Amino acid sequence: MNPFIYYSSEEKTEYVTSRCSLNRAVMQKLPLYGIEDELEGLMYKDIFSTPLLVEEIRRVSRRFGIDLSNLSDRQLPFLVDEGLVSGDMRRRQMAEHVVKRFGARLGLLLLALRMGEKENRLARPEWDDACWDYWRDLDTVILTGGLASSMLGRRFKEYIHRVFDRAGERCYHIRLFDNGSYLGIMGLAQRLLSDNTAALVFDMGHTGWKRALVRMGTGEIAGFTPMESLPSRYMENRFNNPAEQLRLAIELHRYIVNTVAASYRELSQKIELSDTILISVANYTCGGVLDSEHGGYAKLSLLNTDYGQMLEEELSDELHRMMNVRLVHDATATALYFNDIRNAACITLGTGFGVGFPEIRID
């Protein structure tokens, strides 16, 4: 039994909570010394993330005399991917340095989960022995997200294996998935859309929103048309006062309603759409209830305890038809795509770590 999966008798569905989060785990004791010992005592979110990778790319590029002034932060991971096979020696050396450092860090994080040493257990009091036993006995780790694709992901996998080999520990079976930008959308569609329907599906992350028209055939996706991606907005989660928090919650809500409604109207002019809208959101959810403490979407709970119901009602008013809105934790949505893989966890490498479990049952 997976200790991170719960069942709601009210919602008749399984779900996960912030208990499964890796971001708040602490590397109280390194599982292997001599690689980057300065990491000891840091939280996982302060060891590996896209912002940390970007910061390192800029630092190392200055050292090698590489001008990045015209590149945005979002472009820099692609620069590393290209640099690994570049004929430019400076770019290749920069890319190799970054991949080696963060690949080894990822290896150390996974190794700490596998070994579950006493010091690290004590530093994560909300995890009992069953949680650590889960990571010890796990067979497969599926790495997804932009940092896990193409050459970058393959080199990270190589360094993960090196760390485990050096420690003399059995490595997880590391699975990668190229072109995984829309896995959450496809996972939701496969599990939650009725056959022979077309629907609007969103993936609302902390840095950007993806959206697509998905057409279901009989038991499988028959058509997939991505729409233009949009920036995430109003994602702040630290506030000077409650009034500011409420104001930003209202701004975020209006942005969600206006964007979803406009997207639905645009597509409905071309095709008959289902009245179901699926939304993968970077927040822990059970039904329409959001986690009120973690992440940029948490403040929406100030507007309504059951934010999903509130969103459904407002979209129904906007679109003049009864809508059905399903909110699903984003890493869970991604994991749904891999529901044929047993004894596996799905880890998304992005702004932070996202964790989902393919075995979860959502209907």
TIFIMAR-237181 format. One record per residue (C-alpha): z, y negated, x; residue number from 1. Coordinates in steps of 0.1 Angstrom, whole numbers, plus 5000, padded with zeros to 4 digits. Each point is the difference from the previous one (the first is absolute). Example, Ala and Ser with C-alpha at 12.3 -4.5 7.8 and 13.67 -1.06 7.14 Angstrom:
2
+------+------+------+-----+
:    w :    v :    u :   i :
+------+------+------+-----+
: 5078 : 5045 : 5123 :   1 :
: 4993 : 4966 : 5014 :   2 :
+------+------+------+-----+
//
This chain:
363
+------+------+------+-----+
:    w :    v :    u :   i :
+------+------+------+-----+
: 5000 : 5000 : 5000 :   1 :
: 4991 : 4965 : 5013 :   2 :
: 5032 : 4980 : 5002 :   3 :
: 4980 : 4967 : 4997 :   4 :
: 4984 : 5008 : 4966 :   5 :
: 5019 : 4993 : 4968 :   6 :
: 4991 : 5008 : 4964 :   7 :
: 5004 : 4975 : 4971 :   8 :
: 5006 : 5017 : 4967 :   9 :
: 4994 : 4967 : 4982 :  10 :
: 4966 : 4994 : 5016 :  11 :
: 4992 : 5037 : 5003 :  12 :
: 4988 : 4996 : 5036 :  13 :
: 5010 : 5004 : 5036 :  14 :
: 5005 : 4970 : 5022 :  15 :
: 5014 : 4989 : 5034 :  16 :
: 5025 : 4972 : 5009 :  17 :
: 5006 : 4979 : 5031 :  18 :
: 5021 : 5029 : 5013 :  19 :
: 4968 : 5015 : 5014 :  20 :
: 4992 : 4969 : 5020 :  21 :
: 4994 : 5003 : 5037 :  22 :
: 5001 : 4963 : 5007 :  23 :
: 5038 : 4998 : 4998 :  24 :
: 5006 : 5031 : 5022 :  25 :
: 5016 : 4993 : 5033 :  26 :
: 4991 : 5014 : 5034 :  27 :
: 5037 : 5001 : 5009 :  28 :
: 4993 : 5026 : 5027 :  29 :
: 4966 : 5005 : 5016 :  30 :
: 4988 : 5036 : 4997 :  31 :
: 4983 : 4997 : 5034 :  32 :
: 5007 : 4977 : 5028 :  33 :
: 4977 : 4985 : 5026 :  34 :
: 4973 : 4987 : 4977 :  35 :
: 5013 : 4968 : 4986 :  36 :
: 5038 : 5001 : 5001 :  37 :
: 5003 : 4964 : 4987 :  38 :
: 4993 : 5014 : 4965 :  39 :
: 5034 : 5016 : 4997 :  40 :
: 5021 : 4984 : 4972 :  41 :
: 4970 : 4984 : 4982 :  42 :
: 4990 : 5006 : 4964 :  43 :
: 4967 : 5018 : 4995 :  44 :
: 4984 : 4969 : 4985 :  45 :
: 5008 : 4982 : 5033 :  46 :
: 4983 : 5027 : 5021 :  47 :
: 4966 : 5006 : 4982 :  48 :
: 4981 : 4978 : 4975 :  49 :
: 4967 : 4982 : 4998 :  50 :
: 5016 : 4966 : 5008 :  51 :
: 5016 : 5015 : 5031 :  52 :
: 4967 : 5015 : 5011 :  53 :
: 4982 : 4967 : 4994 :  54 :
: 5026 : 4981 : 5021 :  55 :
: 4995 : 5025 : 5028 :  56 :
: 4962 : 4997 : 4999 :  57 :
: 5003 : 4962 : 5004 :  58 :
: 5025 : 5003 : 5028 :  59 :
: 4980 : 5025 : 5020 :  60 :
: 4967 : 4982 : 4993 :  61 :
: 5014 : 4969 : 5016 :  62 :
: 5009 : 5020 : 5031 :  63 :
: 4965 : 5014 : 5002 :  64 :
: 4984 : 4966 : 4994 :  65 :
: 4985 : 5010 : 4966 :  66 :
: 4995 : 4971 : 4976 :  67 :
: 5011 : 5009 : 4965 :  68 :
: 5002 : 4964 : 4986 :  69 :
: 4972 : 5006 : 4975 :  70 :
: 5014 : 5032 : 4987 :  71 :
: 5025 : 5004 : 4971 :  72 :
: 5029 : 5024 : 5002 :  73 :
: 4983 : 5023 : 4975 :  74 :
: 4970 : 5005 : 5024 :  75 :
: 5021 : 5009 : 5030 :  76 :
: 5006 : 5037 : 4993 :  77 :
: 4962 : 5004 : 4997 :  78 :
: 4997 : 4984 : 5034 :  79 :
: 5022 : 5027 : 5015 :  80 :
: 4980 : 5027 : 4983 :  81 :
: 4968 : 4985 : 5014 :  82 :
: 5016 : 4994 : 5034 :  83 :
: 5007 : 5036 : 5005 :  84 :
: 4963 : 5007 : 5004 :  85 :
: 4990 : 4966 : 5014 :  86 :
: 4979 : 4996 : 5031 :  87 :
: 5021 : 4969 : 5008 :  88 :
: 5027 : 5012 : 5024 :  89 :
: 5025 : 4973 : 4990 :  90 :
: 4997 : 5008 : 4963 :  91 :
: 5003 : 5037 : 5006 :  92 :
: 5031 : 4996 : 5022 :  93 :
: 5016 : 4978 : 4973 :  94 :
: 4992 : 5025 : 4973 :  95 :
: 5014 : 5029 : 5022 :  96 :
: 5032 : 4982 : 5006 :  97 :
: 5006 : 4992 : 4964 :  98 :
: 4992 : 5035 : 4988 :  99 :
: 5021 : 5017 : 5027 : 100 :
: 5030 : 4978 : 4991 : 101 :
: 4999 : 5003 : 4962 : 102 :
: 4988 : 5036 : 5000 : 103 :
: 5030 : 5010 : 5021 : 104 :
: 5023 : 4980 : 4977 : 105 :
: 4986 : 5018 : 4970 : 106 :
: 5006 : 5033 : 5018 : 107 :
: 5036 : 4990 : 5007 : 108 :
: 5006 : 4991 : 4963 : 109 :
: 4986 : 5033 : 4988 : 110 :
: 5019 : 5019 : 5027 : 111 :
: 5033 : 4984 : 4989 : 112 :
: 4993 : 5011 : 4964 : 113 :
: 4992 : 5036 : 5012 : 114 :
: 5031 : 5002 : 5022 : 115 :
: 5025 : 4983 : 4977 : 116 :
: 5026 : 4994 : 5026 : 117 :
: 5036 : 4991 : 4990 : 118 :
: 4998 : 4964 : 5011 : 119 :
: 4969 : 4993 : 4979 : 120 :
: 5015 : 5018 : 4970 : 121 :
: 5031 : 4978 : 5001 : 122 :
: 4978 : 4969 : 5002 : 123 :
: 4984 : 5009 : 4967 : 124 :
: 5029 : 5007 : 4977 : 125 :
: 4979 : 5002 : 4968 : 126 :
: 4983 : 5031 : 5014 : 127 :
: 5020 : 5032 : 4996 : 128 :
: 4993 : 5033 : 5019 : 129 :
: 4974 : 5010 : 4974 : 130 :
: 4979 : 4969 : 5010 : 131 :
: 5002 : 5007 : 5037 : 132 :
: 4992 : 5037 : 4993 : 133 :
: 4969 : 4989 : 4981 : 134 :
: 4986 : 4982 : 5030 : 135 :
: 5011 : 5028 : 5023 : 136 :
: 4982 : 5027 : 4980 : 137 :
: 4969 : 4980 : 4990 : 138 :
: 4967 : 5014 : 5010 : 139 :
: 4975 : 4972 : 4996 : 140 :
: 5000 : 4962 : 5004 : 141 :
: 4969 : 4983 : 4986 : 142 :
: 4995 : 4966 : 5016 : 143 :
: 4980 : 4975 : 4979 : 144 :
: 4993 : 4963 : 5000 : 145 :
: 4978 : 4979 : 5023 : 146 :
: 5020 : 5008 : 5031 : 147 :
: 4995 : 5037 : 4995 : 148 :
: 4962 : 5000 : 4996 : 149 :
: 4971 : 5003 : 5025 : 150 :
: 5006 : 5001 : 5037 : 151 :
: 5034 : 4982 : 4997 : 152 :
: 5015 : 5028 : 4979 : 153 :
: 4986 : 5027 : 5022 : 154 :
: 5015 : 4985 : 5031 : 155 :
: 5034 : 4995 : 4982 : 156 :
: 4999 : 5037 : 4991 : 157 :
: 4994 : 5008 : 5037 : 158 :
: 5030 : 4981 : 5011 : 159 :
: 5022 : 5015 : 4972 : 160 :
: 4992 : 5034 : 5014 : 161 :
: 5007 : 4989 : 5035 : 162 :
: 5035 : 4988 : 4990 : 163 :
: 5008 : 5032 : 4982 : 164 :
: 4987 : 5021 : 5029 : 165 :
: 5021 : 4981 : 5025 : 166 :
: 5031 : 5006 : 4978 : 167 :
: 4992 : 5037 : 4996 : 168 :
: 5000 : 4997 : 4962 : 169 :
: 4976 : 5014 : 4974 : 170 :
: 4978 : 4971 : 4988 : 171 :
: 4991 : 4994 : 4964 : 172 :
: 4965 : 5009 : 4990 : 173 :
: 4986 : 4964 : 5001 : 174 :
: 4972 : 4994 : 4976 : 175 :
: 4979 : 4968 : 5000 : 176 :
: 4977 : 4986 : 4974 : 177 :
: 4972 : 4976 : 5009 : 178 :
: 4989 : 4973 : 4976 : 179 :
: 5033 : 5003 : 4981 : 180 :
: 5000 : 4964 : 4986 : 181 :
: 4997 : 5012 : 4964 : 182 :
: 5021 : 5032 : 5001 : 183 :
: 5026 : 4985 : 4978 : 184 :
: 4974 : 4991 : 4974 : 185 :
: 4984 : 5034 : 5001 : 186 :
: 5033 : 5018 : 4999 : 187 :
: 5010 : 4982 : 4969 : 188 :
: 4967 : 5006 : 4983 : 189 :
: 4999 : 5037 : 5007 : 190 :
: 5034 : 5005 : 4986 : 191 :
: 5003 : 4976 : 4972 : 192 :
: 4966 : 4992 : 4985 : 193 :
: 4986 : 5020 : 4971 : 194 :
: 4967 : 5018 : 5004 : 195 :
: 4968 : 4982 : 4993 : 196 :
: 5015 : 4965 : 5001 : 197 :
: 4995 : 4969 : 5021 : 198 :
: 5030 : 4979 : 5010 : 199 :
: 5012 : 4971 : 5021 : 200 :
: 5023 : 5011 : 5028 : 201 :
: 5020 : 4976 : 5023 : 202 :
: 5018 : 5005 : 5034 : 203 :
: 5024 : 4971 : 5004 : 204 :
: 5014 : 4999 : 5036 : 205 :
: 5020 : 4975 : 5019 : 206 :
: 4970 : 4985 : 5018 : 207 :
: 4971 : 5006 : 4977 : 208 :
: 4988 : 5014 : 4966 : 209 :
: 4973 : 5025 : 4996 : 210 :
: 4983 : 5007 : 4967 : 211 :
: 4973 : 5023 : 4988 : 212 :
: 4982 : 5014 : 4970 : 213 :
: 5006 : 5038 : 4998 : 214 :
: 4980 : 5023 : 4978 : 215 :
: 5014 : 5034 : 4993 : 216 :
: 4978 : 5031 : 4993 : 217 :
: 5015 : 5033 : 4990 : 218 :
: 5030 : 5005 : 5023 : 219 :
: 4987 : 4978 : 5029 : 220 :
: 4989 : 4965 : 5009 : 221 :
: 4964 : 4996 : 4990 : 222 :
: 4995 : 4963 : 5011 : 223 :
: 5018 : 4975 : 5021 : 224 :
: 4991 : 4963 : 5003 : 225 :
: 5022 : 4978 : 5021 : 226 :
: 5004 : 4963 : 4990 : 227 :
: 5007 : 4972 : 5024 : 228 :
: 5034 : 5002 : 5016 : 229 :
: 5025 : 4972 : 4994 : 230 :
: 5029 : 4986 : 5020 : 231 :
: 5036 : 5007 : 4990 : 232 :
: 5018 : 4968 : 4991 : 233 :
: 5036 : 4990 : 4993 : 234 :
: 5013 : 5029 : 5021 : 235 :
: 5031 : 4982 : 5014 : 236 :
: 5032 : 5020 : 4996 : 237 :
: 5025 : 4976 : 5017 : 238 :
: 5011 : 4970 : 4980 : 239 :
: 5021 : 4969 : 5004 : 240 :
: 5013 : 5002 : 4964 : 241 :
: 4995 : 5019 : 4967 : 242 :
: 4978 : 4973 : 4985 : 243 :
: 4975 : 5004 : 5028 : 244 :
: 5000 : 5037 : 4995 : 245 :
: 4994 : 4997 : 4963 : 246 :
: 4972 : 4975 : 5005 : 247 :
: 4982 : 5023 : 5024 : 248 :
: 5005 : 5030 : 4977 : 249 :
: 4983 : 4980 : 4972 : 250 :
: 4971 : 4990 : 5024 : 251 :
: 4995 : 5036 : 5011 : 252 :
: 5000 : 5012 : 4964 : 253 :
: 4974 : 4975 : 4989 : 254 :
: 4979 : 5009 : 5030 : 255 :
: 5002 : 5037 : 4990 : 256 :
: 4992 : 4994 : 4963 : 257 :
: 4971 : 4976 : 5007 : 258 :
: 4985 : 5022 : 5026 : 259 :
: 5002 : 5033 : 4981 : 260 :
: 4988 : 4984 : 4968 : 261 :
: 4970 : 4983 : 5017 : 262 :
: 4991 : 5032 : 5018 : 263 :
: 5001 : 5019 : 4967 : 264 :
: 4978 : 4975 : 4982 : 265 :
: 4975 : 5001 : 5029 : 266 :
: 4997 : 5037 : 4999 : 267 :
: 5000 : 5003 : 4962 : 268 :
: 4968 : 4980 : 4998 : 269 :
: 4983 : 5028 : 5019 : 270 :
: 5016 : 5032 : 4988 : 271 :
: 5024 : 5013 : 4973 : 272 :
: 5034 : 5000 : 5016 : 273 :
: 5031 : 5021 : 4992 : 274 :
: 5029 : 4980 : 4987 : 275 :
: 5021 : 5015 : 5028 : 276 :
: 5004 : 4980 : 5032 : 277 :
: 5015 : 5017 : 5030 : 278 :
: 5019 : 4980 : 5026 : 279 :
: 5012 : 5013 : 5034 : 280 :
: 5027 : 4975 : 5011 : 281 :
: 5020 : 4996 : 5032 : 282 :
: 5033 : 5005 : 4983 : 283 :
: 5021 : 5030 : 4988 : 284 :
: 4994 : 5006 : 4963 : 285 :
: 5012 : 5022 : 4972 : 286 :
: 4978 : 4994 : 4970 : 287 :
: 4997 : 4962 : 4999 : 288 :
: 5033 : 4994 : 5017 : 289 :
: 4997 : 4985 : 5035 : 290 :
: 5025 : 5002 : 5028 : 291 :
: 5017 : 4966 : 4998 : 292 :
: 5011 : 4998 : 5037 : 293 :
: 4972 : 5010 : 5023 : 294 :
: 4967 : 4982 : 5008 : 295 :
: 4980 : 4971 : 4986 : 296 :
: 4995 : 5015 : 4965 : 297 :
: 5037 : 5006 : 4995 : 298 :
: 5005 : 4965 : 4986 : 299 :
: 4979 : 5009 : 4969 : 300 :
: 5030 : 5018 : 4987 : 301 :
: 5016 : 4966 : 4993 : 302 :
: 4974 : 4995 : 4973 : 303 :
: 5006 : 5033 : 4982 : 304 :
: 5019 : 5031 : 5010 : 305 :
: 4971 : 5021 : 4987 : 306 :
: 4973 : 4979 : 5017 : 307 :
: 4973 : 5025 : 4992 : 308 :
: 5006 : 4995 : 4963 : 309 :
: 4999 : 4963 : 5004 : 310 :
: 4967 : 5001 : 5019 : 311 :
: 4985 : 5024 : 4974 : 312 :
: 5009 : 4976 : 4971 : 313 :
: 4986 : 4969 : 5017 : 314 :
: 4968 : 5018 : 5010 : 315 :
: 4996 : 5012 : 4964 : 316 :
: 5003 : 4964 : 4988 : 317 :
: 4976 : 4988 : 5027 : 318 :
: 4973 : 5026 : 4993 : 319 :
: 5005 : 5003 : 4962 : 320 :
: 5004 : 5037 : 5000 : 321 :
: 5029 : 5024 : 5005 : 322 :
: 5002 : 5008 : 5037 : 323 :
: 5019 : 5027 : 5019 : 324 :
: 5012 : 4990 : 5034 : 325 :
: 5013 : 5026 : 5025 : 326 :
: 5019 : 4988 : 5031 : 327 :
: 5003 : 5025 : 5029 : 328 :
: 5017 : 4997 : 5034 : 329 :
: 4971 : 4994 : 5025 : 330 :
: 5008 : 5028 : 5025 : 331 :
: 5005 : 5024 : 4971 : 332 :
: 4965 : 4990 : 4987 : 333 :
: 4985 : 5008 : 5034 : 334 :
: 5019 : 5033 : 5002 : 335 :
: 4985 : 5011 : 4966 : 336 :
: 4966 : 5002 : 5017 : 337 :
: 5014 : 5029 : 5022 : 338 :
: 5017 : 5020 : 4973 : 339 :
: 4983 : 5032 : 5012 : 340 :
: 5019 : 4999 : 5033 : 341 :
: 5033 : 5018 : 5001 : 342 :
: 5032 : 4990 : 5018 : 343 :
: 4986 : 4966 : 5010 : 344 :
: 5010 : 4964 : 5001 : 345 :
: 4976 : 4971 : 5000 : 346 :
: 5009 : 4970 : 5022 : 347 :
: 4980 : 4968 : 4996 : 348 :
: 4998 : 4978 : 5031 : 349 :
: 4998 : 4964 : 4989 : 350 :
: 5023 : 4970 : 4997 : 351 :
: 5027 : 5026 : 5001 : 352 :
: 5003 : 5037 : 4995 : 353 :
: 4991 : 5013 : 4966 : 354 :
: 5011 : 5036 : 4991 : 355 :
: 4987 : 5022 : 4972 : 356 :
: 5001 : 5037 : 4992 : 357 :
: 4969 : 5019 : 4988 : 358 :
: 5022 : 5024 : 4980 : 359 :
: 5013 : 4973 : 4976 : 360 :
: 4990 : 5006 : 4964 : 361 :
: 4989 : 4969 : 4980 : 362 :
: 4983 : 5004 : 4967 : 363 :
+------+------+------+-----+
//
